[in-house]
Amino acid sequence: MTTTARTRIRLLLPAAVAALAVTATTAAATTSSATPAAHSVTAPDHRAAAKNPTAMLDAWLRLWNGDYTQAEAIISPDFTVHAALLDGGDGSTVRGADGLVAWISQTRAAFPDLHFSLQIDPLIAGHRASVRWTATGTYAGGFPGAKAQPGTTVTFTGTDTLRIKDGKFVEYWLNSDTLQLLTQLHAL
C-alpha cells in the first residue's frame, strides 16, 4: 500500500465510522411491520419504552431510521457519543437528544433512504444494551473522498452499545465496518 493510500485511509476513516454509526442505528430502528418481526419489538408509547430496554432499543432503531420523534423519550440530556465523527472528533460534541438528531440528520443526508435491520436479537445486561445491525441505502453524494456515483447502493454492518440510566440512553458506543462502506463508496 502506498503512502498516499495510507494517508487517504487515515483521513477518511473517521468520516466513514461516523456515517456507519448513524446508519446502523437508523436501520435497526425502522424495522417495519411489513418485514418479519422476529427481531423487532414495537413500543406502544414512549412511556412504555422508558421502562423496557427492549422497547427502548426499538425506539432507538426507529430514531436512526428517521423517526426523530423518538429522541426526547429515550435520550437523556446527558447523552454522550463515543465514535469517530466526520470532522475527526471523538463524538463528545454530540450531546443530548438535539445533538443526536442533528448528527443522524447529517448522516442521512448522504444516504436518505438508509434502512437498518437487526441481524440478531438485542443483548441486554443490566444497564447496557447492544444491537448488531445491517444498513442498506442509496448513496446521494457528498461523502468526503467518495468516487461512487450517486444512486450506488451500499450495505454495511455494525454494532451499537448503549448505557441506560433512569429509563433513558446516556452513553453510546459505535462499532461499524468502515472498510466495507469505504470500499463500496470507492473512497479507498
Contacts in CASP RR format, 6 or more apart in sequence:
PFRMAT RR
TARGET T0000
AUTHOR 0000-0000-0000
METHOD contacts of the structure
MODEL  1
MTTTARTRIRLLLPAAVAALAVTATTAAATTSSATPAAHSVTAPDHRAAA
KNPTAMLDAWLRLWNGDYTQAEAIISPDFTVHAALLDGGDGSTVRGADGL
VAWISQTRAAFPDLHFSLQIDPLIAGHRASVRWTATGTYAGGFPGAKAQP
GTTVTFTGTDTLRIKDGKFVEYWLNSDTLQLLTQLHAL
5 188 0 8 1.000
8 145 0 8 1.000
8 187 0 8 1.000
8 188 0 8 1.000
9 182 0 8 1.000
9 188 0 8 1.000
11 144 0 8 1.000
12 144 0 8 1.000
12 145 0 8 1.000
12 182 0 8 1.000
12 187 0 8 1.000
12 188 0 8 1.000
13 84 0 8 1.000
13 178 0 8 1.000
13 182 0 8 1.000
14 84 0 8 1.000
14 85 0 8 1.000
14 86 0 8 1.000
14 87 0 8 1.000
14 88 0 8 1.000
14 89 0 8 1.000
15 85 0 8 1.000
15 86 0 8 1.000
15 88 0 8 1.000
15 143 0 8 1.000
15 144 0 8 1.000
16 176 0 8 1.000
16 178 0 8 1.000
16 179 0 8 1.000
16 181 0 8 1.000
16 182 0 8 1.000
16 185 0 8 1.000
16 187 0 8 1.000
17 83 0 8 1.000
17 84 0 8 1.000
17 85 0 8 1.000
17 174 0 8 1.000
17 176 0 8 1.000
17 178 0 8 1.000
18 83 0 8 1.000
18 84 0 8 1.000
18 85 0 8 1.000
18 86 0 8 1.000
18 88 0 8 1.000
18 103 0 8 1.000
18 107 0 8 1.000
19 86 0 8 1.000
19 107 0 8 1.000
19 110 0 8 1.000
19 111 0 8 1.000
19 143 0 8 1.000
19 181 0 8 1.000
20 135 0 8 1.000
20 156 0 8 1.000
20 158 0 8 1.000
20 174 0 8 1.000
20 176 0 8 1.000
20 177 0 8 1.000
20 178 0 8 1.000
20 181 0 8 1.000
21 81 0 8 1.000
21 83 0 8 1.000
21 107 0 8 1.000
21 160 0 8 1.000
21 174 0 8 1.000
21 176 0 8 1.000
22 64 0 8 1.000
22 103 0 8 1.000
22 104 0 8 1.000
22 106 0 8 1.000
22 107 0 8 1.000
22 108 0 8 1.000
22 114 0 8 1.000
23 64 0 8 1.000
23 107 0 8 1.000
23 108 0 8 1.000
23 111 0 8 1.000
23 114 0 8 1.000
23 116 0 8 1.000
23 135 0 8 1.000
23 137 0 8 1.000
23 156 0 8 1.000
23 176 0 8 1.000
24 64 0 8 1.000
24 116 0 8 1.000
24 133 0 8 1.000
24 135 0 8 1.000
24 156 0 8 1.000
24 157 0 8 1.000
24 158 0 8 1.000
24 159 0 8 1.000
24 160 0 8 1.000
24 174 0 8 1.000
24 176 0 8 1.000
25 60 0 8 1.000
25 61 0 8 1.000
25 63 0 8 1.000
25 64 0 8 1.000
25 104 0 8 1.000
25 116 0 8 1.000
25 133 0 8 1.000
25 160 0 8 1.000
25 174 0 8 1.000
26 61 0 8 1.000
26 63 0 8 1.000
26 64 0 8 1.000
26 65 0 8 1.000
26 66 0 8 1.000
26 104 0 8 1.000
26 107 0 8 1.000
26 108 0 8 1.000
26 114 0 8 1.000
26 115 0 8 1.000
26 116 0 8 1.000
26 135 0 8 1.000
27 61 0 8 1.000
27 64 0 8 1.000
27 65 0 8 1.000
27 114 0 8 1.000
27 115 0 8 1.000
27 116 0 8 1.000
27 117 0 8 1.000
27 133 0 8 1.000
27 134 0 8 1.000
27 135 0 8 1.000
27 136 0 8 1.000
28 57 0 8 1.000
28 60 0 8 1.000
28 61 0 8 1.000
28 64 0 8 1.000
28 65 0 8 1.000
28 116 0 8 1.000
28 117 0 8 1.000
28 118 0 8 1.000
28 131 0 8 1.000
28 133 0 8 1.000
28 160 0 8 1.000
29 58 0 8 1.000
29 59 0 8 1.000
29 60 0 8 1.000
29 61 0 8 1.000
29 62 0 8 1.000
29 63 0 8 1.000
29 64 0 8 1.000
29 65 0 8 1.000
29 66 0 8 1.000
29 67 0 8 1.000
29 70 0 8 1.000
29 116 0 8 1.000
30 61 0 8 1.000
30 62 0 8 1.000
30 64 0 8 1.000
30 65 0 8 1.000
30 66 0 8 1.000
30 67 0 8 1.000
30 115 0 8 1.000
30 116 0 8 1.000
31 37 0 8 1.000
31 39 0 8 1.000
31 40 0 8 1.000
31 58 0 8 1.000
31 61 0 8 1.000
31 116 0 8 1.000
31 117 0 8 1.000
31 118 0 8 1.000
33 40 0 8 1.000
33 42 0 8 1.000
35 117 0 8 1.000
38 121 0 8 1.000
39 117 0 8 1.000
39 118 0 8 1.000
39 119 0 8 1.000
39 120 0 8 1.000
39 121 0 8 1.000
39 122 0 8 1.000
40 58 0 8 1.000
40 61 0 8 1.000
40 118 0 8 1.000
41 54 0 8 1.000
41 55 0 8 1.000
41 57 0 8 1.000
41 58 0 8 1.000
42 55 0 8 1.000
42 58 0 8 1.000
43 49 0 8 1.000
43 52 0 8 1.000
43 55 0 8 1.000
43 56 0 8 1.000
43 58 0 8 1.000
43 59 0 8 1.000
46 59 0 8 1.000
46 70 0 8 1.000
46 72 0 8 1.000
46 73 0 8 1.000
46 74 0 8 1.000
47 73 0 8 1.000
48 55 0 8 1.000
49 55 0 8 1.000
49 56 0 8 1.000
49 58 0 8 1.000
49 59 0 8 1.000
49 70 0 8 1.000
49 73 0 8 1.000
49 74 0 8 1.000
50 56 0 8 1.000
50 73 0 8 1.000
50 74 0 8 1.000
50 167 0 8 1.000
50 168 0 8 1.000
51 167 0 8 1.000
53 122 0 8 1.000
53 124 0 8 1.000
53 129 0 8 1.000
53 164 0 8 1.000
54 122 0 8 1.000
54 124 0 8 1.000
56 74 0 8 1.000
56 129 0 8 1.000
56 164 0 8 1.000
56 167 0 8 1.000
56 168 0 8 1.000
56 169 0 8 1.000
57 122 0 8 1.000
57 124 0 8 1.000
57 129 0 8 1.000
57 131 0 8 1.000
57 162 0 8 1.000
59 70 0 8 1.000
59 73 0 8 1.000
59 74 0 8 1.000
60 70 0 8 1.000
60 74 0 8 1.000
60 131 0 8 1.000
60 160 0 8 1.000
60 162 0 8 1.000
60 169 0 8 1.000
61 116 0 8 1.000
61 118 0 8 1.000
61 131 0 8 1.000
61 133 0 8 1.000
62 70 0 8 1.000
63 70 0 8 1.000
63 71 0 8 1.000
63 74 0 8 1.000
63 100 0 8 1.000
63 101 0 8 1.000
63 104 0 8 1.000
64 104 0 8 1.000
64 116 0 8 1.000
65 114 0 8 1.000
65 115 0 8 1.000
65 116 0 8 1.000
66 104 0 8 1.000
66 108 0 8 1.000
68 101 0 8 1.000
68 104 0 8 1.000
68 105 0 8 1.000
71 97 0 8 1.000
71 98 0 8 1.000
71 100 0 8 1.000
71 101 0 8 1.000
72 97 0 8 1.000
73 168 0 8 1.000
74 167 0 8 1.000
74 168 0 8 1.000
74 169 0 8 1.000
75 96 0 8 1.000
75 97 0 8 1.000
75 100 0 8 1.000
75 168 0 8 1.000
75 169 0 8 1.000
76 96 0 8 1.000
76 165 0 8 1.000
76 166 0 8 1.000
76 168 0 8 1.000
76 169 0 8 1.000
76 170 0 8 1.000
77 96 0 8 1.000
77 97 0 8 1.000
78 95 0 8 1.000
78 96 0 8 1.000
78 165 0 8 1.000
78 170 0 8 1.000
79 94 0 8 1.000
79 95 0 8 1.000
79 96 0 8 1.000
79 97 0 8 1.000
79 100 0 8 1.000
79 168 0 8 1.000
79 169 0 8 1.000
79 170 0 8 1.000
79 171 0 8 1.000
79 172 0 8 1.000
80 91 0 8 1.000
80 92 0 8 1.000
80 94 0 8 1.000
80 95 0 8 1.000
80 170 0 8 1.000
80 171 0 8 1.000
80 172 0 8 1.000
81 91 0 8 1.000
81 92 0 8 1.000
81 94 0 8 1.000
81 100 0 8 1.000
81 103 0 8 1.000
81 171 0 8 1.000
81 172 0 8 1.000
81 174 0 8 1.000
82 90 0 8 1.000
82 91 0 8 1.000
82 171 0 8 1.000
82 172 0 8 1.000
82 173 0 8 1.000
82 174 0 8 1.000
83 90 0 8 1.000
83 91 0 8 1.000
83 172 0 8 1.000
83 173 0 8 1.000
83 174 0 8 1.000
84 90 0 8 1.000
84 91 0 8 1.000
85 91 0 8 1.000
85 93 0 8 1.000
85 94 0 8 1.000
85 103 0 8 1.000
86 106 0 8 1.000
86 144 0 8 1.000
94 100 0 8 1.000
94 102 0 8 1.000
94 103 0 8 1.000
100 172 0 8 1.000
107 114 0 8 1.000
108 114 0 8 1.000
109 140 0 8 1.000
109 142 0 8 1.000
110 139 0 8 1.000
110 140 0 8 1.000
110 141 0 8 1.000
110 142 0 8 1.000
110 143 0 8 1.000
111 135 0 8 1.000
111 137 0 8 1.000
111 138 0 8 1.000
111 139 0 8 1.000
111 140 0 8 1.000
111 154 0 8 1.000
112 138 0 8 1.000
112 140 0 8 1.000
113 137 0 8 1.000
113 138 0 8 1.000
114 135 0 8 1.000
114 136 0 8 1.000
114 137 0 8 1.000
115 135 0 8 1.000
115 136 0 8 1.000
115 137 0 8 1.000
116 133 0 8 1.000
116 134 0 8 1.000
116 135 0 8 1.000
117 133 0 8 1.000
117 134 0 8 1.000
117 136 0 8 1.000
118 131 0 8 1.000
118 132 0 8 1.000
118 133 0 8 1.000
119 132 0 8 1.000
119 133 0 8 1.000
119 134 0 8 1.000
119 157 0 8 1.000
120 132 0 8 1.000
122 129 0 8 1.000
122 130 0 8 1.000
122 131 0 8 1.000
123 129 0 8 1.000
123 130 0 8 1.000
123 131 0 8 1.000
124 130 0 8 1.000
126 164 0 8 1.000
127 163 0 8 1.000
127 164 0 8 1.000
127 165 0 8 1.000
128 161 0 8 1.000
128 162 0 8 1.000
128 163 0 8 1.000
128 164 0 8 1.000
129 161 0 8 1.000
129 162 0 8 1.000
129 164 0 8 1.000
130 159 0 8 1.000
130 160 0 8 1.000
130 161 0 8 1.000
130 162 0 8 1.000
131 159 0 8 1.000
131 160 0 8 1.000
132 157 0 8 1.000
132 158 0 8 1.000
132 159 0 8 1.000
133 157 0 8 1.000
133 158 0 8 1.000
133 159 0 8 1.000
133 160 0 8 1.000
134 155 0 8 1.000
134 156 0 8 1.000
134 157 0 8 1.000
134 158 0 8 1.000
135 154 0 8 1.000
135 155 0 8 1.000
135 156 0 8 1.000
135 157 0 8 1.000
135 158 0 8 1.000
136 153 0 8 1.000
136 154 0 8 1.000
136 155 0 8 1.000
137 153 0 8 1.000
137 154 0 8 1.000
137 155 0 8 1.000
138 151 0 8 1.000
138 152 0 8 1.000
138 153 0 8 1.000
138 154 0 8 1.000
139 146 0 8 1.000
139 148 0 8 1.000
139 149 0 8 1.000
139 150 0 8 1.000
139 151 0 8 1.000
139 152 0 8 1.000
139 153 0 8 1.000
139 154 0 8 1.000
139 185 0 8 1.000
140 150 0 8 1.000
140 151 0 8 1.000
141 148 0 8 1.000
141 150 0 8 1.000
143 185 0 8 1.000
143 187 0 8 1.000
144 187 0 8 1.000
145 185 0 8 1.000
145 187 0 8 1.000
146 185 0 8 1.000
146 186 0 8 1.000
146 187 0 8 1.000
147 185 0 8 1.000
147 186 0 8 1.000
147 187 0 8 1.000
148 154 0 8 1.000
148 184 0 8 1.000
148 185 0 8 1.000
148 186 0 8 1.000
148 187 0 8 1.000
152 184 0 8 1.000
152 185 0 8 1.000
154 181 0 8 1.000
154 184 0 8 1.000
154 185 0 8 1.000
155 180 0 8 1.000
155 184 0 8 1.000
156 176 0 8 1.000
156 177 0 8 1.000
156 180 0 8 1.000
156 181 0 8 1.000
156 184 0 8 1.000
157 176 0 8 1.000
157 177 0 8 1.000
157 180 0 8 1.000
158 174 0 8 1.000
158 175 0 8 1.000
158 176 0 8 1.000
158 177 0 8 1.000
159 174 0 8 1.000
159 175 0 8 1.000
159 176 0 8 1.000
160 172 0 8 1.000
160 173 0 8 1.000
160 174 0 8 1.000
161 172 0 8 1.000
161 173 0 8 1.000
161 174 0 8 1.000
161 175 0 8 1.000
162 169 0 8 1.000
162 171 0 8 1.000
162 172 0 8 1.000
162 173 0 8 1.000
163 169 0 8 1.000
163 170 0 8 1.000
163 171 0 8 1.000
163 172 0 8 1.000
164 170 0 8 1.000
179 188 0 8 1.000
182 188 0 8 1.000
END
